[in-house]
Amino acid sequence: MDLLDLTDQHILITGGCGAIGRVVIRELAEHGATVSVNDVLPKTQAQQILADAEISSSHVFYYQADVTQPEEVARLWQQVEKQSGAPTIVCCHAGITDAYPIQNYPLESFDALFKVNVRSAFLVAQYASQRWIEGKAAGHLLFTSSWVQDVPWPEITPYTATKAGLKALMRGFARELAPYGIRANAIAPGIVAVGLAKQQWDTDPGYRQRAEKAIPLAYLQPPETIAHTFLFLCSRMASYMTGSVMLVDGGCSLYPMDDSQES
Ligand SMILES: NC(=O)c1ccc[n+]([C@@H]2O[C@H](COP(=O)([O-])OP(=O)(O)OC[C@H]3O[C@@H](n4cnc5c(N)ncnc54)[C@H](O)[C@@H]3O)[C@@H](O)[C@H]2O)c1
């Protein structure tokens, strides 16, 4: 028996067209899952991103929706269910970030962070749980947190608070919905080699020096390592896990260290 075979799983992932999401989708699809991909991006743009990421499975479908809005979450679920049936696993993965010193942190950014990172995860997980309870299905919720859920980090304090909130949400869903057979877990990545972090790592020696110091393993996290963690959590190998955070961060959370703290 292939313990990592996902052919009987239908996985819905929000924010799936992002830098990490597309690598996760490819991994899950390669292991046989049907993957329903959600993002706010228009369909043509999303499909181009998925094609560029070499996601060619005939079992990957895209759905545009802003998951901060309850009516869009309901519409998303209906469309997904019509195409592929109800998802068996739902990944609340959409997230945004913004960096400012605390004293200048704009309230609009603070609100936007909580809206996307926490409210959308709650809405999607709540909607999925309602449908699973109705259908007597034992679904699985996955939340994408971050190592900073437990570690303060300069200039992203509201973001760290959203991820701490997400961890609390995950544990609450796991505890309250266990009697229905619904499980909930989280993945907490480190500093991932995508977007701005990768660009700065490649071009700015100062940033690279600081990042090497902040990451005990001393290199940025390959997104594939996150995809492998999703694969494990979506597989039957993780079937007894609920209420857990899988920290996959190269050791970032072992000690809070930045360039202002010389040893
Ligand atoms: N990049 C990192 O270093 C890192 C580290 C730890 C955790 N994470 C988390 O991983 C997740 C993905 O991060 P990423 O680096 O791939 O970011 P990204 O910006 O590349 O991807 C996020 C995606 O979410 C989508 N999105 C935003 N708002 C949405 C909404 N309202 N509805 C639907 N989709 C929406 C965006 O369009 C984008 O495609 C986030 O939750 C992030 O907090 C990232």
The ligand as a Tripos MOL2 file, in Angstrom:
@<TRIPOS>MOLECULE
LIG
   44    48     1     0     0
SMALL
NO_CHARGES

@<TRIPOS>ATOM
      1 N1          6.5930   33.3010    2.1930 N.am      1 LIG1
      2 C1          6.9660   32.9480    3.4240 C.2       1 LIG1
      3 O1          8.1520   33.0900    3.8090 O.2       1 LIG1
      4 C2          5.9580   32.3590    4.3850 C.ar      1 LIG1
      5 C3          6.4100   31.8650    5.6060 C.ar      1 LIG1
      6 C4          5.4950   31.3060    6.4980 C.ar      1 LIG1
      7 C5          4.1560   31.2550    6.1630 C.ar      1 LIG1
      8 N2          3.7370   31.7500    4.9670 N.ar      1 LIG1
      9 C6          2.3050   31.6820    4.6770 C.3       1 LIG1
     10 O2          2.1030   30.8790    3.5280 O.3       1 LIG1
     11 C7          0.9310   31.3220    2.8310 C.3       1 LIG1
     12 C8          1.2750   31.6190    1.3760 C.3       1 LIG1
     13 O3          2.3360   32.5620    1.3440 O.3       1 LIG1
     14 P1          3.0980   32.9660   -0.0200 P.3       1 LIG1
     15 O4          4.4620   33.3930    0.3770 O.co2     1 LIG1
     16 O5          2.9280   31.9070   -1.0500 O.co2     1 LIG1
     17 O6          2.2840   34.2840   -0.4210 O.3       1 LIG1
     18 P2          1.7650   34.7670   -1.8560 P.3       1 LIG1
     19 O7          1.4480   36.2230   -1.7050 O.co2     1 LIG1
     20 O8          2.7030   34.3790   -2.9310 O.co2     1 LIG1
     21 O9          0.4080   33.9490   -2.0180 O.3       1 LIG1
     22 C9         -0.7840   34.2690   -1.3450 C.3       1 LIG1
     23 C10        -1.9460   34.0580   -2.2990 C.3       1 LIG1
     24 O10        -3.1640   34.3410   -1.5920 O.3       1 LIG1
     25 C11        -4.0410   34.9930   -2.4950 C.3       1 LIG1
     26 N3         -5.0530   35.7460   -1.7540 N.ar      1 LIG1
     27 C12        -4.8860   36.9070   -1.0660 C.ar      1 LIG1
     28 N4         -6.0570   37.3250   -0.5720 N.ar      1 LIG1
     29 C13        -6.9950   36.4020   -0.9400 C.ar      1 LIG1
     30 C14        -8.3860   36.2940   -0.7390 C.ar      1 LIG1
     31 N5         -9.0560   37.2410   -0.0520 N.pl3     1 LIG1
     32 N6         -9.0340   35.2410   -1.2670 N.ar      1 LIG1
     33 C15        -8.3600   34.2810   -1.9700 C.ar      1 LIG1
     34 N7         -7.0280   34.3460   -2.1970 N.ar      1 LIG1
     35 C16        -6.3490   35.3990   -1.6880 C.ar      1 LIG1
     36 C17        -3.1150   35.8990   -3.3240 C.3       1 LIG1
     37 O11        -3.7280   36.3070   -4.5430 O.3       1 LIG1
     38 C18        -1.8950   34.9990   -3.5160 C.3       1 LIG1
     39 O12        -1.9920   34.2530   -4.7200 O.3       1 LIG1
     40 C19         0.4210   32.5360    3.6030 C.3       1 LIG1
     41 O13        -0.5690   32.1380    4.5220 O.3       1 LIG1
     42 C20         1.6520   33.0070    4.3430 C.3       1 LIG1
     43 O14         1.3410   33.7560    5.5010 O.3       1 LIG1
     44 C21         4.6080   32.3030    4.0690 C.ar      1 LIG1
@<TRIPOS>BOND
     1     1     2 1
     2     2     3 2
     3     2     4 1
     4     4     5 ar
     5     4    44 ar
     6     5     6 ar
     7     6     7 ar
     8     7     8 ar
     9     8     9 1
    10     8    44 ar
    11     9    10 1
    12     9    42 1
    13    10    11 1
    14    11    12 1
    15    11    40 1
    16    12    13 1
    17    13    14 1
    18    14    15 2
    19    14    16 1
    20    14    17 1
    21    17    18 1
    22    18    19 2
    23    18    20 1
    24    18    21 1
    25    21    22 1
    26    22    23 1
    27    23    24 1
    28    23    38 1
    29    24    25 1
    30    25    26 1
    31    25    36 1
    32    26    27 ar
    33    26    35 ar
    34    27    28 ar
    35    28    29 ar
    36    29    30 ar
    37    29    35 ar
    38    30    31 1
    39    30    32 ar
    40    32    33 ar
    41    33    34 ar
    42    34    35 ar
    43    36    37 1
    44    36    38 1
    45    38    39 1
    46    40    41 1
    47    40    42 1
    48    42    43 1
@<TRIPOS>SUBSTRUCTURE
     1 LIG1         1 GROUP 0 **** ****
